[in-house]
């Protein structure tokens, strides 16, 4: 193959893999950090969540995911184990925006 053909084929692949993708990852990290540091936002601690173990709650993760309705089984480190109709789900506590207790 000619050198110019190799450059024409592999240069775009190189640019995407080593320049564009890492920049997108850095932007996602920056957005997450900015959201965490917003004024008035309090990081939810495990002690607050542990009060709701055994209760049926609606957990909202905001724009990063969906709403989950189920019974909180366990809180371990940064993870919530929730029993839903579909089965057990694990939710990262860093992304939890609100927890609403459902009255049965």
PyMOL commands that set and color helices and strands:
alter all, ss='L'
color gray80, all
select helices_A, chain A and resi 3-36+46-50+62-64+93-95
alter helices_A, ss='H'
color red, helices_A
select strands_A, chain A and resi 56-60+67-76+79-84+87-92+98-101
alter strands_A, ss='S'
color yellow, strands_A
deselect
rebuild
show_as cartoon
